[in-house]
Every structure is written in C-alpha cells, then in structure tokens.
C-alpha cells in the first residue's frame, strides 16, 4: 500500500488540538481490513485530555470521520 493513502486531518475537541491519521480499508490476508486510525496530541495537555476522554474521542472520530469513508 502506498504511504500517500493515509488521510491527515487537524481536529479540535473542546479546544484541544490533535492530529488525526486515517488509514483507509485495504485487502489483507483475512479479507478487507480497516479502516484504522491514530490520534496524536498536540501537547502534554492534549495527551492528558485524550487519556481521560478516550471513549468520547473514539465515538466522535468514528461518527465524524470513519463512518463517512
């Protein structure tokens, strides 16, 4: 899979900034795999926010970004 297929977005949740990387679905050994995503906090405060609000971030990203793929 070419490395340029990932989608990079800058998102903000409750005024806390993150970088979201989305890797679209692909054909793998067990059929279609994905899509997968990673979130990178902008700073230490964002990392603490992500740790404390993991479920909220997970639901928000799936609803706004993943389900639209």
N, C-alpha and C positions, 0 to 999 in steps of 0.2 A: 504494500500500500504506500503510495507516495506521501511524503511528510507534509505536503501542502494541502492535504484534505482536511486537516483539523480546522475548526472554526474557533476563533478567538474573539471574545467579547469582554468589554469592561462593564461591570454591573455594580449597582449600589443598592444596598439593603439597609434601611434605617440609617442612612447617611454614612454607611461603612462601605468602603470600596474593595472590590475583588476583581480578579481576572479569571474568567471562565473559559476553559478549553473544552470543546466538544469534539469527540471523535465519532464520526457517523458509523452506522451499521455496516458490517462487511461480511463477506462469506468466509467462514472458518471451517475447521475440521468437523465441527458438530452442527453445521448449518449456519444460519445467519446469527452473528454475534453483535451485540451492541444495540443502540449507541451507548458509548461510555463518556463520562465527563470528569473533569478535575476542576477544583476551585483553588485559587491561590490568593491568600490575603495580601492586602497592600502593605500592612504594617502590623506591629505587635498587637495593637488594639483590635484590629480586624481578625487576627488569629484567635484572640480570646473570645470575640463575638461568635466566630464560626464554631468554636468548641462548645460554647454554651447554647447555641441555637442550631445545632446540627440538623434536627428534624425539620425545623422551619425552613432552612436553606434548601434542604433536599426536596421538600414539597414545592417550594417556589420555583426552583430550577426545572424540575420535571414539568410543572404546569406551564411555565412561560416559554421554555426553550426546547426541552426534549420532546414533548408531545407534539410540537409543531413540525418536527422533522419527518 
